[in-house]
Amino acid sequence: MKEQIHEYCHRLHLPVMAERWSAMAEYAATHNIPYSEFLFRLLEAEIIEKQERSIQTLIKLSKLPYRKTIDTFDFNALPSMDERRIRELLTLSFIDRKENILFLGPPGIGKTHLAISIGMEAIARGYKTYFITAHDLVTQLRKADQEGKLEKKLRMFVKPTVLIIDEMGYLKLDPNSAHYLFQVIARRYEHAPIILTSNKSFGEWGEVVGDSVLATAMLDRLLHHSIIFNLKGESYRLREKRLQQEKQKDQ
């Protein structure tokens, strides 16, 4: 009987139940646990394990450069920021409303950290999330176009529930290639949200993409349904260096 149950569990792709049912059944019998509760605990263990495997798979597929949550973000370093507004994003209601989130501000103040924190929360809720820099996105699409695989590559960036485009403006885009970024933005418009970080103001986007008309078209779609954060503060790295220098002087 034990071998049959073990085999059936594997056939049904229930590895946790296959591994634990015998020990849990013995425990249930010893402690007079009702059959219904025993079955519930067994199914619960299987579901929890499957959810964890699913989350780990989503994290791997997301290409997030690192894992950070909102709990490790230093809100004290950005006193002008409304922490409540940031935490509201973690409800993920912006996904249903198909609203884009844009974090603007100078380098080193935590824009990418915030974007990744939201991405991690989306993954924890089972949403497919993908992270890429603006420069890499354009580079990959240009290469796909040269290989005759542009449509397939575009679908890869349109499919995720949440797409994080990082570092918009850190490197100027090739004017002949910036239209690839526009295609991604246009296809996700009113379909699925984009979380975007940039060190450039909207007025500078024409210079970044090398085409003011194209920049206007991008912004028109990004801003129509959007939540915008203009962040101000000192770079984390520069602040840590300054504090370290001050500490050394005191010594």
N, C-alpha and C positions, 0 to 999 in steps of 0.2 A: 504493500500500500504506500509506504513512504517513497519508494522509487517511482511509483506511478504519479503521485502528487508532484514530486520533484520534476518529472518529465513534463507533466501538463503545464506547470508554471513556466518552464523554459519555452514550451511551444507557444504559450500566450505572451511571451516576452515580459515575464514578471520575475526578474532576477532576484529582487529583494525578498519576495514571498518564497521563492524557491530556496533561498539561503536561510531564512529565519523562521519559516512556519513551524518546523519541528520543535525548536527550542521554545517558541512562543506558545505552542500548543501544550507543551509539557508544563510551562509556567502557569498557563490558564487552568489546567487540570489541578495542579497543586494548590492554587489559590482560589479555586471555585469561581473562576471568572466565567460569566455567561458566554454562550457561543456567539451571541450577537456582538458583544464587546470585543471578544477575541478576534472576530472577523474584521470589525471596525479598526482595531489597532494594526492588524496585518495590512489592510488596504491603505491605512494612513501612512504607514512606513513606506509602502511602495510609491505612493503619490509624492511624498516629500522627497524621496530619492530621485524620482523622475523630474520633479521641478528643479532640483539642484543641478541635475545633469543638463537640463534645458538651459538654465541660466549660464552655466559654464560654457556651453556651446555658443550661446548668444554673445557672451563676452569675447570669446575667441574670434568669432566672425565679425565683431564690431570694429576691430583694428584700433581700439582705443590705445593710445600710447602709454597710458598708465591708469591705475584704478584709484580714483579719489572720490570721496563723498562730500556732501555739504558740511558734515560734522567736523571736517578738518580745515574748513575755510575760515580765515581770520577776518571776520567782519569788522573788528576794531580797527584794522588797517585802512578801511574805507568808510569813514564816518558819514560820508555823504550818501552812502547806499542805504536804501530801504530794505532791511533784511526780510521784513514781512513779505514784500513783493517777490523776493527771490524764493522764499520758502513756498509761496503759493504755486510757483512753477512746478514744484515737486508733486503736486496733486495730479499733474499731467493733463489738466483740463484743456490746455492749449492744443493737445493732439486732436481731441474731438472737434475743437473750433478751427483746426487747421491754421493756427496762428504761428508765424515765424517768430523766433526770438533772436534779437540782435544785441550783442555785447560790444560796445565801442569804448575805446580808451587806449591810453599809452601802453607800451609793452611792460610786462612784469607785474601787473596788478591783479592777476587771477582770472582773466577772462576765460582762458582754456579750462582752468579748474572748474569754474562754474558750469561751463558747457558739458564737461565730462561728468560732473555730479548729476546733472539732469539726465544725461545719457545712461548712467548707471542705474538711476531710479527707473527709467523706462525699461531697461533690460530686466530689472527685478520684477517688473509687472508683466514680463513676457513679450515686450515690443521689440521688434528687430530694429537695431540701431547701427549706424555706420559712421565712422569718423575718417576724415581726410582733410588735408590742407588744400587751399584753393589752388596753389601751384601744382600739387600732385594730381588733383582732379583734372585740370586742363591738360597736363602732360599725358596722363593715361588716355584721355579721350582723343587727343591728337594722334597718339600712337595707334589707337584702335581704328581711327578713321583711315590712316595710312594702310592698315592691314585689311580694310574692308569689313571691320567688325564694330563700327560706331554704334549702330542701333542696339546691339547686344550689350555693349558697355554702358550706354545711356540707361538701359533698363535696370542695370545693376545699381545705379545711383537713384533711380526713381522708386524702386521697389521698397527700400527700408521705410518703416513707419517714421523714424526720426533720422534725419541726415544732418551730421555736424560738419560744417565747413569752417575750418580753422585758418587763422592767419591771412585773411583777405587784406591785401594791401602791403604785406611785409615785403613781397617781391612784385615788381611790375609784371603784368601779364603781357605776353606777346599779342599785339593788336590783331594778328591774323588767327589767333587761337582763343581769344577771350569769348568768342561766340559760343564755344563749347560750354562754358560756365552758364551763359545765358540759357542755353537749351535745357540744362538741368533745372535751373530756377523756373523756367517757363513750364516745364512738364510737371513740376511739383506744385505749381501755383494752384491754390484752392483744392489740392489733392492730398498733400501731406506736408508737414512742417519742416522747416530748415532752422537749425540753430547755427548762427554765424558769428564769428568773432573778427573784429577788425581794429587796426590801430589808426585807421583813416576816417575822417569825417565823410559824410555823404557827398559833400561838395568836392572832395578829392578823388572820387571814384572814376571820373572821366580820365584823369591822369593815370590812375592805376591800370585801367583796361585799355588805355590808348584810344578811346572812342567815346566822346561825351554822349552821343545818341544811344549807343549800346548801354552805357552806364545808366542813363535815364530809364531805359526799358527794363533793366534789371531791378532798379530801385522801385519802379512803379509796381512790379509784381511782389517784391519782397516786403514793401511797406504797407501794401493795401490791407493785409491782415497781419498785424505784427505787434510785438511787445518789445520796446526799445529801452536799453539801459546805457546811459552815458556815464561811464565810470571815470572817477578822478582819484588819483592817489600816487603814492611813491612806489616805485618798483620794489617788490619783495627782495630781490637780490641786492639792490643798492641799499635798501634799508638794513638788511642783515649785515652788509659790509660796514655800513656806517656805525651800527651798534657795536660791532666787533672792534672797530677802531677806537670807539669811545671807551670800551671796556679795557682795551689795552693801555689807553692813556691813563685811566684811573689806577691801573696796576703799577 
